[in-house]
Amino acid sequence: MTQDADAILKAVQQRQFQPVYFLQGEEPYFIDTVADALEGTVLPESERSFNQTVLYGKDTDAAGILGQAKRFPMMSDYSVVIVKEAQAVADLESEKAWPFLEAYLKNPLASTVLVFCYKHKTLDSRKKLGKLLASAPGVVLMTSKKLYDNQIPQWLGGYVRQRKQQITPGATALLAEYIGADLGRLANEVNKLLLNVKQGQAIDEDLVQRMVGISKDYNIFELQRALVTRDVLKANRILTHFAANPKANPLIPNLTLLFNFFTRLLMLHQAGPNPSDSDMQKMGINKFAQKEYQLAQRQFSPERTMDLIHLIRRADAQSKGIESGSMDEGEILRELVWLILHPVPVAAVG
């Protein structure tokens, strides 16, 4: 049967377990969350040393996994077998192993909870194993998909509410923009923030800036605003701060945020002169940033926006040593900012 993470977690809380869980997909956070819930719930701690086994894909094969799964529990109702990095099991989809996998999946041991953590990819649903996992009655198949940027604020709000705490919309937007769709890192940062708020106190922008390490005056968002408003003095002050604090302001994440900004700006140009709030949210533009994007839309034409995206890609290539000469990260970013602020034709840059 096919289920999502929420349905599986709800059943686990109610101690309704299935013999086999195959957790696959591009977003590892949901896979880890479900696997951790099973690892910490099926067996009490006193029974885990005898009845809970963790295998790693690169160190095992299908025969080894099935051998562990067929063991009966010792003085317990269940045994648990968790296969981490299951995508690295060399013969998981091989014809040689197929008859044994098929036999077990069609008739799994009721006292075993077998969990496959198959990360960063999915099985081909047209092949034998994929079809069997989707149809076998004792098997739960979960496919974990990456969230889109415009889904991150809603997920963040839900994550905080589940912990019976609150977060302001501004703090949500700041975290979503700064960290992006890395759910594992977002969860870790929120957990740290929750340790520093009292019950009933909301996570706000000031707390995010202090605890996540975002300088209030010298950060990529302030640089972005300086570019949109063409504030050369402010932009240079921020660049000087970045150059003096390179570990706190690495180039690649900053280029990623600039690339995302101008990519959304290009989408905004393509949406026409008066896009709705709903249209902007679908592009990943939250309501706190709408005025800035609208100003940027007036400052940078669609053609110039495409040029700037090209320049950011050029800077990314330079950061990897391509046609950068002896330039360090600070110099690459400083050149990029100069090119953004001055209408130099892209053809003249290369």
Short mmCIF file of the C-alpha atoms (twelve columns), coordinates in Angstrom:
data_MODEL
# 
_entry.id   MODEL 
# 
loop_
_atom_site.group_PDB 
_atom_site.id 
_atom_site.type_symbol 
_atom_site.label_atom_id 
_atom_site.label_alt_id 
_atom_site.label_comp_id 
_atom_site.label_asym_id 
_atom_site.label_seq_id 
_atom_site.Cartn_x 
_atom_site.Cartn_y 
_atom_site.Cartn_z 
_atom_site.pdbx_PDB_model_num 
ATOM 1   C CA . MET A 1   0.000  0.000   0.000   1 
ATOM 2   C CA . THR A 2   1.142  3.557   -0.708  1 
ATOM 3   C CA . GLN A 3   1.145  6.036   2.178   1 
ATOM 4   C CA . ASP A 4   2.657  9.419   2.939   1 
ATOM 5   C CA . ALA A 5   4.812  10.252  5.953   1 
ATOM 6   C CA . ASP A 6   1.969  11.732  8.022   1 
ATOM 7   C CA . ALA A 7   -0.202 8.621   7.643   1 
ATOM 8   C CA . ILE A 8   2.671  6.315   8.572   1 
ATOM 9   C CA . LEU A 9   3.641  8.392   11.614  1 
ATOM 10  C CA . LYS A 10  0.042  8.460   12.836  1 
ATOM 11  C CA . ALA A 11  -0.196 4.656   12.578  1 
ATOM 12  C CA . VAL A 12  3.176  4.230   14.322  1 
ATOM 13  C CA . GLN A 13  1.991  6.402   17.215  1 
ATOM 14  C CA . GLN A 14  -1.000 4.082   17.515  1 
ATOM 15  C CA . ARG A 15  1.381  1.074   17.416  1 
ATOM 16  C CA . GLN A 16  -0.079 -0.167  14.161  1 
ATOM 17  C CA . PHE A 17  2.944  -1.650  12.424  1 
ATOM 18  C CA . GLN A 18  3.355  -3.284  9.021   1 
ATOM 19  C CA . PRO A 19  5.912  -6.013  8.223   1 
ATOM 20  C CA . VAL A 20  7.755  -3.990  5.525   1 
ATOM 21  C CA . TYR A 21  8.322  -0.271  4.973   1 
ATOM 22  C CA . PHE A 22  10.044 0.881   1.790   1 
ATOM 23  C CA . LEU A 23  10.869 4.571   2.169   1 
ATOM 24  C CA . GLN A 24  12.168 6.124   -1.040  1 
ATOM 25  C CA . GLY A 25  12.555 9.489   -2.699  1 
ATOM 26  C CA . GLU A 26  14.463 12.712  -3.214  1 
ATOM 27  C CA . GLU A 27  13.759 14.284  0.193   1 
ATOM 28  C CA . PRO A 28  15.734 12.430  2.895   1 
ATOM 29  C CA . TYR A 29  14.125 14.339  5.774   1 
ATOM 30  C CA . PHE A 30  10.813 12.455  5.592   1 
ATOM 31  C CA . ILE A 31  12.615 9.131   5.170   1 
ATOM 32  C CA . ASP A 32  14.724 9.790   8.272   1 
ATOM 33  C CA . THR A 33  11.701 10.979  10.256  1 
ATOM 34  C CA . VAL A 34  9.701  7.812   9.580   1 
ATOM 35  C CA . ALA A 35  12.698 5.499   10.095  1 
ATOM 36  C CA . ASP A 36  13.571 7.226   13.382  1 
ATOM 37  C CA . ALA A 37  9.971  6.909   14.559  1 
ATOM 38  C CA . LEU A 38  9.965  3.167   13.854  1 
ATOM 39  C CA . GLU A 39  13.410 2.728   15.407  1 
ATOM 40  C CA . GLY A 40  12.303 4.475   18.579  1 
ATOM 41  C CA . THR A 41  8.748  3.146   18.892  1 
ATOM 42  C CA . VAL A 42  8.405  -0.513  17.893  1 
ATOM 43  C CA . LEU A 43  10.643 -1.868  20.664  1 
ATOM 44  C CA . PRO A 44  11.206 -0.601  24.195  1 
ATOM 45  C CA . GLU A 45  14.845 0.298   24.826  1 
ATOM 46  C CA . SER A 46  15.398 -2.807  26.947  1 
ATOM 47  C CA . GLU A 47  14.608 -5.090  23.969  1 
ATOM 48  C CA . ARG A 48  16.603 -3.337  21.257  1 
ATOM 49  C CA . SER A 49  20.004 -4.872  21.894  1 
ATOM 50  C CA . PHE A 50  18.702 -8.349  20.996  1 
ATOM 51  C CA . ASN A 51  15.962 -7.540  18.530  1 
ATOM 52  C CA . GLN A 52  16.931 -4.406  16.608  1 
ATOM 53  C CA . THR A 53  19.451 -4.563  13.760  1 
ATOM 54  C CA . VAL A 54  20.741 -1.682  11.651  1 
ATOM 55  C CA . LEU A 55  22.341 -2.576  8.310   1 
ATOM 56  C CA . TYR A 56  24.026 -0.309  5.778   1 
ATOM 57  C CA . GLY A 57  23.469 -0.802  2.073   1 
ATOM 58  C CA . LYS A 58  27.096 -0.792  1.002   1 
ATOM 59  C CA . ASP A 59  27.936 -3.460  3.621   1 
ATOM 60  C CA . THR A 60  25.141 -5.939  2.931   1 
ATOM 61  C CA . ASP A 61  23.167 -7.655  0.179   1 
ATOM 62  C CA . ALA A 62  19.649 -8.967  -0.348  1 
ATOM 63  C CA . ALA A 63  20.479 -12.339 1.204   1 
ATOM 64  C CA . GLY A 64  21.898 -10.697 4.329   1 
ATOM 65  C CA . ILE A 65  18.843 -8.471  4.709   1 
ATOM 66  C CA . LEU A 66  16.404 -11.350 4.304   1 
ATOM 67  C CA . GLY A 67  18.427 -13.499 6.689   1 
ATOM 68  C CA . GLN A 68  17.989 -10.876 9.410   1 
ATOM 69  C CA . ALA A 69  14.321 -10.353 8.546   1 
ATOM 70  C CA . LYS A 70  13.532 -14.068 8.938   1 
ATOM 71  C CA . ARG A 71  14.860 -14.240 12.490  1 
ATOM 72  C CA . PHE A 72  12.259 -14.592 15.212  1 
ATOM 73  C CA . PRO A 73  12.382 -12.100 18.085  1 
ATOM 74  C CA . MET A 74  13.911 -13.044 21.430  1 
ATOM 75  C CA . MET A 75  11.530 -12.493 24.356  1 
ATOM 76  C CA . SER A 76  9.696  -9.791  22.400  1 
ATOM 77  C CA . ASP A 77  6.740  -9.381  20.068  1 
ATOM 78  C CA . TYR A 78  8.851  -7.842  17.334  1 
ATOM 79  C CA . SER A 79  12.264 -7.698  15.777  1 
ATOM 80  C CA . VAL A 80  13.254 -4.614  13.791  1 
ATOM 81  C CA . VAL A 81  15.619 -4.550  10.814  1 
ATOM 82  C CA . ILE A 82  16.520 -1.130  9.390   1 
ATOM 83  C CA . VAL A 83  18.460 -0.928  6.134   1 
ATOM 84  C CA . LYS A 84  20.031 2.530   5.890   1 
ATOM 85  C CA . GLU A 85  21.302 3.798   2.517   1 
ATOM 86  C CA . ALA A 86  19.371 0.953   0.891   1 
ATOM 87  C CA . GLN A 87  20.026 2.463   -2.539  1 
ATOM 88  C CA . ALA A 88  23.601 1.164   -2.133  1 
ATOM 89  C CA . VAL A 89  22.531 -2.500  -1.870  1 
ATOM 90  C CA . ALA A 90  24.184 -3.789  -5.027  1 
ATOM 91  C CA . ASP A 91  21.818 -6.665  -5.841  1 
ATOM 92  C CA . LEU A 92  18.525 -5.215  -4.617  1 
ATOM 93  C CA . GLU A 93  17.072 -5.151  -8.132  1 
ATOM 94  C CA . SER A 94  19.052 -8.017  -9.639  1 
ATOM 95  C CA . GLU A 95  17.394 -10.975 -11.332 1 
ATOM 96  C CA . LYS A 96  19.379 -13.326 -9.092  1 
ATOM 97  C CA . ALA A 97  17.958 -11.865 -5.887  1 
ATOM 98  C CA . TRP A 98  14.454 -11.291 -7.233  1 
ATOM 99  C CA . PRO A 99  12.895 -14.733 -6.430  1 
ATOM 100 C CA . PHE A 100 13.964 -14.467 -2.781  1 
ATOM 101 C CA . LEU A 101 12.769 -10.875 -2.401  1 
ATOM 102 C CA . GLU A 102 9.492  -11.708 -4.095  1 
ATOM 103 C CA . ALA A 103 8.896  -14.703 -1.830  1 
ATOM 104 C CA . TYR A 104 9.535  -12.666 1.310   1 
ATOM 105 C CA . LEU A 105 7.583  -9.556  0.292   1 
ATOM 106 C CA . LYS A 106 4.554  -11.668 -0.616  1 
ATOM 107 C CA . ASN A 107 4.691  -13.477 2.725   1 
ATOM 108 C CA . PRO A 108 6.723  -11.418 5.229   1 
ATOM 109 C CA . LEU A 109 7.319  -12.551 8.792   1 
ATOM 110 C CA . ALA A 110 4.609  -10.896 10.893  1 
ATOM 111 C CA . SER A 111 6.911  -10.455 13.878  1 
ATOM 112 C CA . THR A 112 9.538  -8.504  11.863  1 
ATOM 113 C CA . VAL A 113 9.394  -4.822  10.972  1 
ATOM 114 C CA . LEU A 114 11.718 -4.450  7.985   1 
ATOM 115 C CA . VAL A 115 12.542 -0.863  6.974   1 
ATOM 116 C CA . PHE A 116 14.343 0.139   3.761   1 
ATOM 117 C CA . CYS A 117 15.709 3.724   3.631   1 
ATOM 118 C CA . TYR A 118 16.219 4.234   -0.115  1 
ATOM 119 C CA . LYS A 119 17.374 7.848   -0.412  1 
ATOM 120 C CA . HIS A 120 17.772 10.407  -3.201  1 
ATOM 121 C CA . LYS A 121 16.087 8.252   -5.838  1 
ATOM 122 C CA . THR A 122 13.092 6.019   -6.494  1 
ATOM 123 C CA . LEU A 123 12.640 2.553   -7.859  1 
ATOM 124 C CA . ASP A 124 11.287 2.196   -11.373 1 
ATOM 125 C CA . SER A 125 7.584  1.542   -10.795 1 
ATOM 126 C CA . ARG A 126 7.414  -0.352  -14.117 1 
ATOM 127 C CA . LYS A 127 9.867  -3.020  -12.974 1 
ATOM 128 C CA . LYS A 128 9.095  -6.098  -10.889 1 
ATOM 129 C CA . LEU A 129 10.254 -4.817  -7.521  1 
ATOM 130 C CA . GLY A 130 8.550  -1.455  -7.907  1 
ATOM 131 C CA . LYS A 131 5.252  -3.085  -8.881  1 
ATOM 132 C CA . LEU A 132 5.402  -5.583  -6.015  1 
ATOM 133 C CA . LEU A 133 6.165  -2.934  -3.392  1 
ATOM 134 C CA . ALA A 134 3.157  -0.904  -4.546  1 
ATOM 135 C CA . SER A 135 0.758  -3.841  -4.432  1 
ATOM 136 C CA . ALA A 136 1.858  -6.285  -1.710  1 
ATOM 137 C CA . PRO A 137 -0.623 -6.132  1.220   1 
ATOM 138 C CA . GLY A 138 1.994  -6.221  4.005   1 
ATOM 139 C CA . VAL A 139 4.226  -3.564  2.458   1 
ATOM 140 C CA . VAL A 140 4.042  0.208   2.951   1 
ATOM 141 C CA . LEU A 141 5.597  2.225   0.117   1 
ATOM 142 C CA . MET A 142 6.372  5.872   0.796   1 
ATOM 143 C CA . THR A 143 7.761  8.228   -1.843  1 
ATOM 144 C CA . SER A 144 9.318  11.352  -0.337  1 
ATOM 145 C CA . LYS A 145 9.276  14.320  -2.708  1 
ATOM 146 C CA . LYS A 146 11.254 17.553  -2.476  1 
ATOM 147 C CA . LEU A 147 9.135  20.532  -1.487  1 
ATOM 148 C CA . TYR A 148 8.937  23.529  -3.789  1 
ATOM 149 C CA . ASP A 149 10.253 26.841  -2.448  1 
ATOM 150 C CA . ASN A 150 6.731  28.235  -2.116  1 
ATOM 151 C CA . GLN A 151 5.766  25.261  0.114   1 
ATOM 152 C CA . ILE A 152 8.541  25.870  2.655   1 
ATOM 153 C CA . PRO A 153 6.819  28.622  4.731   1 
ATOM 154 C CA . GLN A 154 3.730  26.452  5.223   1 
ATOM 155 C CA . TRP A 155 5.876  23.454  6.199   1 
ATOM 156 C CA . LEU A 156 7.880  25.594  8.633   1 
ATOM 157 C CA . GLY A 157 4.737  26.929  10.274  1 
ATOM 158 C CA . GLY A 158 3.356  23.412  10.653  1 
ATOM 159 C CA . TYR A 159 6.644  22.121  12.076  1 
ATOM 160 C CA . VAL A 160 6.646  24.816  14.765  1 
ATOM 161 C CA . ARG A 161 2.946  24.329  15.587  1 
ATOM 162 C CA . GLN A 162 3.508  20.595  16.085  1 
ATOM 163 C CA . ARG A 163 5.873  21.580  18.891  1 
ATOM 164 C CA . LYS A 164 3.170  23.811  20.378  1 
ATOM 165 C CA . GLN A 165 5.135  26.975  19.660  1 
ATOM 166 C CA . GLN A 166 4.685  29.989  17.400  1 
ATOM 167 C CA . ILE A 167 6.749  31.714  14.717  1 
ATOM 168 C CA . THR A 168 6.127  35.119  13.175  1 
ATOM 169 C CA . PRO A 169 5.522  35.380  9.422   1 
ATOM 170 C CA . GLY A 170 8.665  37.518  9.080   1 
ATOM 171 C CA . ALA A 171 10.814 34.909  10.811  1 
ATOM 172 C CA . THR A 172 9.273  32.194  8.641   1 
ATOM 173 C CA . ALA A 173 10.056 34.126  5.479   1 
ATOM 174 C CA . LEU A 174 13.625 34.854  6.641   1 
ATOM 175 C CA . LEU A 175 14.367 31.182  7.431   1 
ATOM 176 C CA . ALA A 176 12.732 29.959  4.219   1 
ATOM 177 C CA . GLU A 177 14.706 32.415  2.094   1 
ATOM 178 C CA . TYR A 178 18.054 32.024  3.868   1 
ATOM 179 C CA . ILE A 179 18.100 28.231  4.227   1 
ATOM 180 C CA . GLY A 180 15.841 27.206  1.356   1 
ATOM 181 C CA . ALA A 181 14.315 23.764  0.889   1 
ATOM 182 C CA . ASP A 182 16.834 21.849  3.003   1 
ATOM 183 C CA . LEU A 183 14.289 20.417  5.453   1 
ATOM 184 C CA . GLY A 184 16.871 18.676  7.620   1 
ATOM 185 C CA . ARG A 185 18.790 21.908  8.175   1 
ATOM 186 C CA . LEU A 186 15.572 23.879  8.663   1 
ATOM 187 C CA . ALA A 187 14.399 21.434  11.325  1 
ATOM 188 C CA . ASN A 188 17.763 21.620  13.110  1 
ATOM 189 C CA . GLU A 189 17.738 25.432  13.101  1 
ATOM 190 C CA . VAL A 190 14.146 25.578  14.369  1 
ATOM 191 C CA . ASN A 191 14.973 23.109  17.143  1 
ATOM 192 C CA . LYS A 192 17.856 25.364  18.240  1 
ATOM 193 C CA . LEU A 193 15.581 28.384  18.155  1 
ATOM 194 C CA . LEU A 194 12.943 26.612  20.255  1 
ATOM 195 C CA . LEU A 195 15.513 26.049  22.974  1 
ATOM 196 C CA . ASN A 196 15.826 29.823  23.275  1 
ATOM 197 C CA . VAL A 197 12.163 30.825  23.516  1 
ATOM 198 C CA . LYS A 198 9.828  30.542  26.465  1 
ATOM 199 C CA . GLN A 199 6.520  28.714  26.225  1 
ATOM 200 C CA . GLY A 200 4.089  30.997  24.423  1 
ATOM 201 C CA . GLN A 201 6.829  33.256  23.041  1 
ATOM 202 C CA . ALA A 202 7.029  33.369  19.252  1 
ATOM 203 C CA . ILE A 203 10.201 32.899  17.216  1 
ATOM 204 C CA . ASP A 204 10.760 36.313  15.630  1 
ATOM 205 C CA . GLU A 205 13.154 37.830  13.092  1 
ATOM 206 C CA . ASP A 206 15.495 39.184  15.757  1 
ATOM 207 C CA . LEU A 207 15.929 35.724  17.297  1 
ATOM 208 C CA . VAL A 208 16.527 34.147  13.862  1 
ATOM 209 C CA . GLN A 209 19.182 36.731  13.036  1 
ATOM 210 C CA . ARG A 210 20.954 36.205  16.361  1 
ATOM 211 C CA . MET A 211 20.785 32.417  16.559  1 
ATOM 212 C CA . VAL A 212 21.147 31.423  12.894  1 
ATOM 213 C CA . GLY A 213 24.070 33.780  12.391  1 
ATOM 214 C CA . ILE A 214 22.505 36.281  10.013  1 
ATOM 215 C CA . SER A 215 24.011 39.728  10.578  1 
ATOM 216 C CA . LYS A 216 21.253 42.308  10.913  1 
ATOM 217 C CA . ASP A 217 22.954 44.870  8.667   1 
ATOM 218 C CA . TYR A 218 25.451 42.833  6.670   1 
ATOM 219 C CA . ASN A 219 23.738 39.892  4.998   1 
ATOM 220 C CA . ILE A 220 22.855 38.738  1.523   1 
ATOM 221 C CA . PHE A 221 19.319 40.130  1.774   1 
ATOM 222 C CA . GLU A 222 20.624 43.611  2.567   1 
ATOM 223 C CA . LEU A 223 23.033 43.297  -0.365  1 
ATOM 224 C CA . GLN A 224 20.107 42.261  -2.539  1 
ATOM 225 C CA . ARG A 225 18.176 45.384  -1.445  1 
ATOM 226 C CA . ALA A 226 21.226 47.546  -2.157  1 
ATOM 227 C CA . LEU A 227 21.359 46.139  -5.695  1 
ATOM 228 C CA . VAL A 228 17.663 46.769  -6.270  1 
ATOM 229 C CA . THR A 229 17.862 50.343  -4.935  1 
ATOM 230 C CA . ARG A 230 21.268 50.896  -6.582  1 
ATOM 231 C CA . ASP A 231 22.774 51.914  -3.245  1 
ATOM 232 C CA . VAL A 232 26.465 51.602  -4.181  1 
ATOM 233 C CA . LEU A 233 27.783 52.767  -0.797  1 
ATOM 234 C CA . LYS A 234 25.720 50.215  1.129   1 
ATOM 235 C CA . ALA A 235 26.654 47.445  -1.288  1 
ATOM 236 C CA . ASN A 236 30.357 48.173  -0.846  1 
ATOM 237 C CA . ARG A 237 30.043 48.232  2.953   1 
ATOM 238 C CA . ILE A 238 28.416 44.797  2.868   1 
ATOM 239 C CA . LEU A 239 31.068 43.452  0.489   1 
ATOM 240 C CA . THR A 240 33.806 44.709  2.816   1 
ATOM 241 C CA . HIS A 241 32.124 42.952  5.741   1 
ATOM 242 C CA . PHE A 242 31.806 39.725  3.731   1 
ATOM 243 C CA . ALA A 243 35.479 39.846  2.741   1 
ATOM 244 C CA . ALA A 244 36.488 40.323  6.389   1 
ATOM 245 C CA . ASN A 245 34.256 37.433  7.519   1 
ATOM 246 C CA . PRO A 246 34.509 34.821  4.728   1 
ATOM 247 C CA . LYS A 247 33.592 31.806  6.887   1 
ATOM 248 C CA . ALA A 248 30.315 33.414  7.928   1 
ATOM 249 C CA . ASN A 249 29.573 34.546  4.360   1 
ATOM 250 C CA . PRO A 250 30.620 31.780  1.937   1 
ATOM 251 C CA . LEU A 251 30.258 32.635  -1.736  1 
ATOM 252 C CA . ILE A 252 28.243 29.665  -3.045  1 
ATOM 253 C CA . PRO A 253 25.201 30.042  -0.756  1 
ATOM 254 C CA . ASN A 254 25.149 33.785  -1.475  1 
ATOM 255 C CA . LEU A 255 25.279 33.169  -5.227  1 
ATOM 256 C CA . THR A 256 22.451 30.655  -4.849  1 
ATOM 257 C CA . LEU A 257 20.253 33.223  -3.104  1 
ATOM 258 C CA . LEU A 258 21.037 35.876  -5.728  1 
ATOM 259 C CA . PHE A 259 20.335 33.367  -8.512  1 
ATOM 260 C CA . ASN A 260 16.978 32.461  -6.911  1 
ATOM 261 C CA . PHE A 261 16.076 36.156  -6.576  1 
ATOM 262 C CA . PHE A 262 16.737 37.046  -10.211 1 
ATOM 263 C CA . THR A 263 15.177 33.804  -11.467 1 
ATOM 264 C CA . ARG A 264 11.969 34.688  -9.625  1 
ATOM 265 C CA . LEU A 265 12.237 38.217  -10.985 1 
ATOM 266 C CA . LEU A 266 12.369 36.812  -14.522 1 
ATOM 267 C CA . MET A 267 9.266  34.716  -13.763 1 
ATOM 268 C CA . LEU A 268 7.577  37.878  -12.488 1 
ATOM 269 C CA . HIS A 269 8.378  39.679  -15.749 1 
ATOM 270 C CA . GLN A 270 6.907  36.750  -17.679 1 
ATOM 271 C CA . ALA A 271 3.716  36.788  -15.575 1 
ATOM 272 C CA . GLY A 272 2.648  40.185  -16.925 1 
ATOM 273 C CA . PRO A 273 2.243  43.647  -15.412 1 
ATOM 274 C CA . ASN A 274 -0.154 42.849  -12.545 1 
ATOM 275 C CA . PRO A 275 0.382  39.375  -11.081 1 
ATOM 276 C CA . SER A 276 -1.824 38.487  -8.110  1 
ATOM 277 C CA . ASP A 277 -0.571 37.679  -4.606  1 
ATOM 278 C CA . SER A 278 -1.403 34.052  -5.333  1 
ATOM 279 C CA . ASP A 279 0.709  34.106  -8.500  1 
ATOM 280 C CA . MET A 280 3.623  35.592  -6.574  1 
ATOM 281 C CA . GLN A 281 3.371  32.958  -3.851  1 
ATOM 282 C CA . LYS A 282 3.471  30.235  -6.491  1 
ATOM 283 C CA . MET A 283 6.750  31.756  -7.712  1 
ATOM 284 C CA . GLY A 284 8.126  31.551  -4.171  1 
ATOM 285 C CA . ILE A 285 7.734  35.310  -3.511  1 
ATOM 286 C CA . ASN A 286 6.298  35.809  -0.020  1 
ATOM 287 C CA . LYS A 287 4.242  38.893  0.791   1 
ATOM 288 C CA . PHE A 288 7.095  40.517  2.747   1 
ATOM 289 C CA . ALA A 289 9.273  40.555  -0.370  1 
ATOM 290 C CA . GLN A 290 6.665  41.617  -2.927  1 
ATOM 291 C CA . LYS A 291 7.494  45.336  -2.824  1 
ATOM 292 C CA . GLU A 292 11.181 44.597  -3.317  1 
ATOM 293 C CA . TYR A 293 10.443 42.408  -6.343  1 
ATOM 294 C CA . GLN A 294 8.120  45.044  -7.780  1 
ATOM 295 C CA . LEU A 295 10.875 47.657  -7.415  1 
ATOM 296 C CA . ALA A 296 13.375 45.262  -9.011  1 
ATOM 297 C CA . GLN A 297 10.930 44.732  -11.869 1 
ATOM 298 C CA . ARG A 298 11.099 48.474  -12.574 1 
ATOM 299 C CA . GLN A 299 14.874 48.613  -12.194 1 
ATOM 300 C CA . PHE A 300 15.794 45.599  -14.326 1 
ATOM 301 C CA . SER A 301 14.164 44.845  -17.669 1 
ATOM 302 C CA . PRO A 302 13.508 41.218  -18.678 1 
ATOM 303 C CA . GLU A 303 16.557 41.341  -20.967 1 
ATOM 304 C CA . ARG A 304 18.766 42.782  -18.240 1 
ATOM 305 C CA . THR A 305 17.444 40.200  -15.746 1 
ATOM 306 C CA . MET A 306 18.500 37.402  -18.106 1 
ATOM 307 C CA . ASP A 307 21.912 39.030  -18.403 1 
ATOM 308 C CA . LEU A 308 22.262 39.118  -14.610 1 
ATOM 309 C CA . ILE A 309 21.367 35.430  -14.332 1 
ATOM 310 C CA . HIS A 310 24.143 34.749  -16.852 1 
ATOM 311 C CA . LEU A 311 26.574 36.833  -14.774 1 
ATOM 312 C CA . ILE A 312 25.695 34.912  -11.610 1 
ATOM 313 C CA . ARG A 313 26.299 31.631  -13.419 1 
ATOM 314 C CA . ARG A 314 29.640 33.042  -14.581 1 
ATOM 315 C CA . ALA A 315 30.539 33.879  -10.979 1 
ATOM 316 C CA . ASP A 316 29.577 30.356  -9.929  1 
ATOM 317 C CA . ALA A 317 31.932 28.951  -12.571 1 
ATOM 318 C CA . GLN A 318 34.671 31.280  -11.347 1 
ATOM 319 C CA . SER A 319 34.152 29.992  -7.799  1 
ATOM 320 C CA . LYS A 320 35.022 26.549  -9.164  1 
ATOM 321 C CA . GLY A 321 38.240 27.829  -10.723 1 
ATOM 322 C CA . ILE A 322 36.974 28.400  -14.268 1 
ATOM 323 C CA . GLU A 323 38.504 31.556  -15.795 1 
ATOM 324 C CA . SER A 324 38.944 33.129  -12.365 1 
ATOM 325 C CA . GLY A 325 42.719 33.568  -12.391 1 
ATOM 326 C CA . SER A 326 43.889 34.373  -8.872  1 
ATOM 327 C CA . MET A 327 40.579 35.890  -7.727  1 
ATOM 328 C CA . ASP A 328 39.352 34.824  -4.296  1 
ATOM 329 C CA . GLU A 329 35.674 34.532  -3.279  1 
ATOM 330 C CA . GLY A 330 35.468 38.148  -2.110  1 
ATOM 331 C CA . GLU A 331 36.844 39.460  -5.386  1 
ATOM 332 C CA . ILE A 332 34.477 37.284  -7.438  1 
ATOM 333 C CA . LEU A 333 31.465 38.639  -5.552  1 
ATOM 334 C CA . ARG A 334 32.744 42.226  -5.728  1 
ATOM 335 C CA . GLU A 335 33.131 41.960  -9.523  1 
ATOM 336 C CA . LEU A 336 29.649 40.456  -9.841  1 
ATOM 337 C CA . VAL A 337 28.096 43.272  -7.808  1 
ATOM 338 C CA . TRP A 338 29.913 45.891  -9.910  1 
ATOM 339 C CA . LEU A 339 28.603 44.281  -13.090 1 
ATOM 340 C CA . ILE A 340 25.060 44.213  -11.706 1 
ATOM 341 C CA . LEU A 341 25.180 47.878  -10.707 1 
ATOM 342 C CA . HIS A 342 26.710 49.034  -13.990 1 
ATOM 343 C CA . PRO A 343 25.017 48.295  -17.344 1 
ATOM 344 C CA . VAL A 344 27.959 46.522  -18.908 1 
ATOM 345 C CA . PRO A 345 26.861 44.336  -21.877 1 
ATOM 346 C CA . VAL A 346 27.236 40.652  -21.110 1 
ATOM 347 C CA . ALA A 347 28.976 40.144  -24.452 1 
ATOM 348 C CA . ALA A 348 31.766 42.427  -23.269 1 
ATOM 349 C CA . VAL A 349 32.244 40.328  -20.136 1 
ATOM 350 C CA . GLY A 350 32.275 36.865  -21.689 1 
# 
